[in-house]
Amino acid sequence: MTLAWYGHLQLHKSARFSNLPLYAVILVSWLIALVEYAFQVPANRIGSENYGGPFNLFELKVIQEVVSLVVFTIFAVWVFRSDELKWNYLVGFGFLVLAVFFIFKKW
């Protein structure tokens, strides 16, 4: 979803796509999201304990958020080159890793 939600913010760098109207940007983003959903929905179904997988809904959501954050960071820092990775972002990411620990720890 990173590319669908944030990729269009980089269109101003391309002479070919910089003047697209908003409805065209929305359409392109939805097409990208459709492809991403084609992978996400089956992954959730395969991983869900309701269908024989090892994860409950909370665990699936935490996995999705962490994967999304990692992909977003890669895109923002190395692909889009729009922002720098600051120390407070890393601290926040650390707290998300703690969230993963608490969600997956069997108490």
Stockholm file with secondary structure:
# STOCKHOLM 1.0

chainA/1-107         MTLAWYGHLQLHKSARFSNLPLYAVILVSWLIALVEYAFQVPANRIGSENYGGPFNLFELKVIQEVVSLVVFTIFAVWVFRSDELKWNYLVGFGFLVLAVFFIFKKW
#=GR chainA/1-107 SS CHHHHHGGGGGGGCTTTTTCCHHHHHHHHHHHHHHHHHHHHHHHHHHBGGGTCSBCHHHHHHHHHHHHHHHHHHIIIIISCCSCCCHHHHHHHHHHHHHHHHHHCCC
#=GC SS_cons         CHHHHHGGGGGGGCTTTTTCCHHHHHHHHHHHHHHHHHHHHHHHHHHBGGGTCSBCHHHHHHHHHHHHHHHHHHIIIIISCCSCCCHHHHHHHHHHHHHHHHHHCCC
//
